[in-house]
Amino acid sequence: MTGAVLAIDQGTSATKALVVAEDGAVLAEVDRSLSVRTPKPGAVEVDPGELLASVLDAGRAAVAAAGVGAGVVGLANQGETVLAWDPASGEALSQCVVWQDRRAVEVCESLRDVADRLGEISGLPLDPYFSAPKMRWLREHVGAGGVVTTTDTWLLHRLTGEFVTDVATASRSMLLDLESGTWSDEAWDLFGLTERRPRLAGNDEVVGTTSAFGTEIPVSGVIVDQQAALWAQRCRERGEAKCTYGTGAFLLVNTGDRPQRSEAGLTPSIAWQIAGQRRWCLDGQVYTVGKAVSWLRDVGLLGSAGELDELASTVDDTAGVVFVPSLAGLAAPHWQPGATGGFLGLNLAATRAHLARAVCLGIAAQIVDLVDAAAADLGAAPRLRLDGGLTRSRVLVQLQADLLQAPVEVAAAPHATALGVADLALRGAAGHPLPDPRPGTVVEPSRPPAWAAEQLGRWRSALEATRQFSGEGRVFPGRADS
């Protein structure tokens, strides 16, 4: 292969495109934002035309800015976002139903009697977060025309004409057999889905070619975004973990060469399939992280998302305010899709700065919940490697180390997902990897254990109060909460 790698990270609120040279140098970086709409409570949508345009525009602009031709393109996707589309024309037949969308709760309720069986097959709880409930919901509301798939299959069809997804993305759907890594006829039947099924590809496989970004080049390095970041962070062995802070936050722990069913409420899935060899991981999710910050901006509590650190660093505590960031429901380890978030402990001494700091602390506390669940499953707490846009927040990263009472390593570059895609695409097209990334920055705890215990105790009390307020029961009995 000659030329650089065009690595596209198609995310929830933006599409990022990097052009990466074979020596690992980032030659260009372009972002195209997306309008995420919430037309009513529980509904989260993106216009498919805008999503496709963001991929094409970001990719073409990055290639132009780099001044070199791309020799291969790789694509990371959102994982559980779905849409209906016409396989003959490629035209979208619905809005993109984003992974945060909760409208498929009604589908999950209707399938409660088979939740355990679906969990046995897929390893996943029956929750509207995953692809299959949303696919069923879309099929009921759009009708019988076209196909319903995750967005990666549609984007790859528009780029290459192929009908394909990767095994890691498929393992987030509830339609894949976790053990065999193949589509489960039984799961498709239980969901009442008769869709044409995409071909399953490995993550270093060349799935087709495209001329969308210049000359005809191969498409490889196709993978779900969180697994791409796990790969980029070099979490290659059992027990190694990363947490990505984006629109949501996602903690993934490598569990080795066999799937591990979680006893603590995490979700098992395929981490990657490279050179024909599979690895598995456990996944924990916080649905609203960067989205919680943008919500603060939207309601006027922040002038801009960048103001979070500026405000939060001016105070040393939260004035007794606690924030629970479950603005789009609770995922692992609680699995309450209808749970709501909130500020608790509001008082006349609380300022915008205290609220901003409470948001940082609330996000970090919910990550501790996930680390505790991972420790229960693996027998030891993993050391975290952090990436994503919010790792630019020094306040958040320091609070994360303080609450964990353990050092955390922050990636040298925040765009780990795109770099993971670039490495996988290069392996697929040229047969060799990128050079190892630069070491990250290690942040040590600065507060004593007693402080961390007190803050976590108050946050967990607030979490329980919001859970009771929402009146939601758990959809899947993945963990017996205390």
Summary of the structure (lengths in Angstrom):
residues: 482
radius of gyration: 21.1
end to end distance: 54.8
largest distance: 63.3
contacts: 1830
relative contact order: 0.13
helix: 35%
strand: 23%
